[in-house]
Amino acid sequence: MNLLQPTNNQLITGNCLFCGTGLHHTFVDLGMSPPCESYRSLKQLNEVEPFYPLHVYVCENCFLVQLQEYISPENIFSDYAYFSSYSDSWLQHAKQYVDLIVERFQLNQESQVIEIASNDGYLLQYFVAKSIPALGIEPAANVAEVAIQKGIPTVVKFFGQETAKEQVAKGKQADLLLGNNVLAHTPYLNDFVKGMKIILKPHGVITMEFPHLMRLIEENQFDTIYHEHFSYFSFLTVDKIFAAHGLTIFDVEELTTHGGSLRIYARHNEDSSKPVTQQVSELKNREEAAGFTQLEYYFSFGEQVKETKRNLLDFLIEVKRKGKSIVGYGAPGKGNTLLNYCGIRTDFLDYTVDRNPYKQGQFLPGTHIPIFHPDKIAETKPDYILILPWNLKNEIMTQMAYIRDWGGQFVVPIPEVNVYS
């Protein structure tokens, strides 16, 4: 197995991001789509908009499900429209994580916490509040600036071996190294994991959260596929990747966030103070029993996705023929995958709304659906609200409960079309 980091040239010719094996097997093909966070201004609506393939492959050797590097990370993440602090439930998740991890690993004022892809400081702020030294590493300068203004030290760089060595040279090594929804965001997977090994103290702990491929398949979450996500991980494959770089995953938790995620806990192979838990072997056994080590298991997903598209379009066509109005809630990356794949534009969705002021007044990529402040819904009183960030549906339905005053209903498209009164 070739564990050398694939070069850019290898990525373009279709080699596995982890093991370098040639990619021949389609997991799902979602056609052409623009980068999901490339929101358009009014002026840009008349300009050429780039679309790239959303063609996902599965590696026949290591079973890593992956997109090729159609767009470089620099073009996606250097100026970024996603600010974690605009979701109340995500902030709550971050706070609970900090409380749990501080107690479990006895972190204190002598500890060093480092977060990779620290965004706007949404999580590190809770360590700072406990007087635990925290450092963020965040490639998007516009987002990092918000964290810096909150008093959270933040390095504006992409993470990998080079950045890890720079920080170690400055005396920064992690007792706790964490990354939420970042492992999937790098096409330079081996370089990234090698960097984690370098920056971790001998008895330090890594925690990583990422959407679980098992949930993606079972819950039909095809809209979580977009150009920012280069990899889609089963536990078996992520365990293999970490092991190849001298890291042992010693514990795993299954979370409800992002439609079903894993939180893995890793340490240096040499650190025997943290025994491997029963949860690790149980999840491996469950994935093997489901078929994750058989190539055929991955091939039925594409047809399932096509049927979901047909069902959603059937619903929208029927509603519009009855003269009803439909608007969206949210402007998340997953929503843009769904809308572009299904060909849903303003002929179906009058507009969408978002709490993030960075997105308000802009237009969705590809579909050019306008984005307004959530107050717009009270003004226009639509019959249906299509919830695009369906993973936050409970939070959104609580916030927007007043639509029931005029008989408004909520629509959730994934895993299948459901209407909530």
C-alpha positions, -999 to +999 in steps of 0.1 A: +000+000+000+014+034-010+010+057+020+029+086+005+008+118+001-006+118-034+006+147-055-019+171-071-012+153-104-022+120-089-054+135-075-064+148-110-058+114-126-081+097-101-061+081-073-072+073-037-065+102-013-052+077+012-037+047-004-030+059-040-050+031-056-067+040-089-104+050-086-127+030-108-160+025-089-188+051-086-205+056-053-229+083-065-229+108-094-247+141-086-239+157-118-224+192-120-227+218-092-210+251-082-190+252-050-216+252-023-204+282-004-199+304-035-229+327-029-236+352-057-241+390-055-267+407-077-239+418-101-225+383-103-258+369-116-249+380-151-214+366-149-201+331-158-204+307-129-181+277-126-197+242-121-177+211-112-185+174-111-200+160-079-189+125-088-180+103-058-159+072-060-152+043-036-116+029-034-115-009-040-085-012-017-093+008+015-130+016+009-125+053+013-154+071-003-142+103-019-144+132-043-115+141-065-098+175-060-119+193-086-113+226-067-083+234-045-089+240-008-074+275-012-102+284-035-129+271-011-117+281+023-096+313+021-128+334+023-156+314+038-193+320+044-199+295+071-198+309+107-205+282+133-219+306+159-251+312+140-265+278+151-277+277+187-278+239+188-242+238+175-230+262+202-247+240+228-230+209+213-196+227+216-202+237+252-212+202+262-181+188+245-158+212+264-174+203+298-171+166+290-136+166+278-122+188+305-136+164+331-126+132+314-090+142+307-085+166+337-075+196+316-065+227+335-045+260+332-013+240+325-029+222+295-027+233+259-058+229+236-054+233+199-083+232+175-078+227+137-104+246+116-114+266+147-138+288+126-151+319+145-140+306+180-174+290+186-158+262+206-125+275+220-144+303+237-156+278+263-120+266+270-110+303+274-138+308+298-123+280+320-089+297+318-075+268+297-049+279+271-064+276+236-050+281+201-070+280+169-057+271+134-081+284+108-074+290+070-103+314+064-090+349+073-124+365+074-137+339+099-104+338+120-107+376+125-140+371+144-122+346+167-093+370+173-117+397+182-131+374+209-096+371+224-089+336+210-053+333+196-057+321+160-031+312+133-044+318+098-031+288+079-041+254+065-031+225+087-006+198+078+030+188+086+045+222+079+021+241+101+025+215+129+063+218+128+061+256+129+039+254+160+061+228+177+091+251+170+073+279+189+067+256+218+031+248+210+021+211+214-014+198+222-026+180+253-059+181+235-060+184+197-094+186+182-111+191+149-149+192+142-159+185+106-124+192+092-110+157+085-133+154+055-123+189+042-087+181+031-076+163+000-041+160+016-053+134+040-019+118+048-002+151+053-030+162+076-028+131+098+010+132+099+007+168+111-016+157+140+010+131+150+037+158+151+018+184+171+004+160+197+022+157+231+034+121+240+003+116+263-020+139+244-054+131+230-069+138+196-107+141+191-122+144+156-158+146+147-171+139+111-203+126+095-205+088+096-207+072+062-230+045+077-256+072+086-251+089+052-261+057+034-288+045+058-304+079+061-300+088+024-280+120+032-267+126-003-270+163+001-241+162+026-219+156-005-202+188-018-169+200-030-157+210+004-160+174+016-133+153-001-137+122+021-167+103+036-155+080+063-166+047+077-150+039+111-131+009+096-114+032+070-106+061+094-091+036+118-069+023+090-058+058+081-048+067+117-030+034+122-009+040+091+005+071+107+013+058+142-020+068+159-044+044+177-081+052+179-089+041+215-126+052+218-155+063+196-189+079+202-219+080+179-234+115+178-267+129+164-250+160+150-250+166+112-274+137+107-252+112+125-215+117+132-186+099+149-164+114+175-131+095+176-105+096+203-069+089+193-035+087+209+001+079+200+007+041+195+033+043+222+009+057+248-004+027+267-022+047+293-054+048+274-067+013+266-089+006+236-126+005+246-152-021+237-170+006+216-142+004+191-145-033+184-183-032+185-185-005+158-160-023+136-180-055+139-213-036+131-198-020+099-183-054+088-217-070+093-234-042+073-210-049+043-185-020+045-157-043+035-176-055+003-174-033-028-210-043-038-224-027-006-216+008-020-233+003-054-270+006-045-268+042-031-270+059-065-304+045-074-317+054-040-306+090-045-324+092-079-357+080-064-354+107-036-350+134-064-381+121-082-402+121-050-392+156-040-400+170-075-433+152-075-442+169-042-431+204-053-449+201-087-482+190-070-480+219-045-473+245-071-501+233-093-524+239-064-512+275-064-494+272-030-462+291-021-430+275-010-399+292+005-367+278+020-352+281+054-314+282+055-287+285+030-264+256+040-240+238+017-262+207+018-291+228+006-272+239-025-263+203-034-299+193-030-313+222-051-287+220-079-290+182-082-328+183-083-329+214-106-350+234-080-349+272-087-373+301-082-399+282-103-404+262-071-388+281-043-396+319-041-367+326-018-348+313+012-338+329+045-308+327+067-297+341+101-262+347+088-259+384+077-230+374+055-255+355+033-284+379+034-289+399+002-269+373-018-282+345-041-277+308-038-250+294-061-263+277-093-300+282-086-298+320-079-326+318-053-324+351-032-315+349+005-333+372+029-335+378+067-359+353+085-383+382+091-393+379+054-413+348+062-437+368+085-442+393+057-451+369+029-468+341+049-458+312+027-478+279+027-447+257+030-412+262+044-386+237+030-360+232+057-326+229+039-304+223+071-326+193+080-302+183+107-314+214+126-351+209+119-362+208+156-344+240+163-359+257+132-394+244+137-393+258+173-380+292+162-405+294+133-436+279+152-456+311+144-461+300+107-488+277+121-509+309+128-517+311+090-517+273+084-480+272+073-463+238+072-427+226+073-412+203+047-381+182+054-366+166+023-342+140+038-342+110+042-376+113+024-401+141+019-420+147+052-445+174+059-450+187+095-480+208+104 
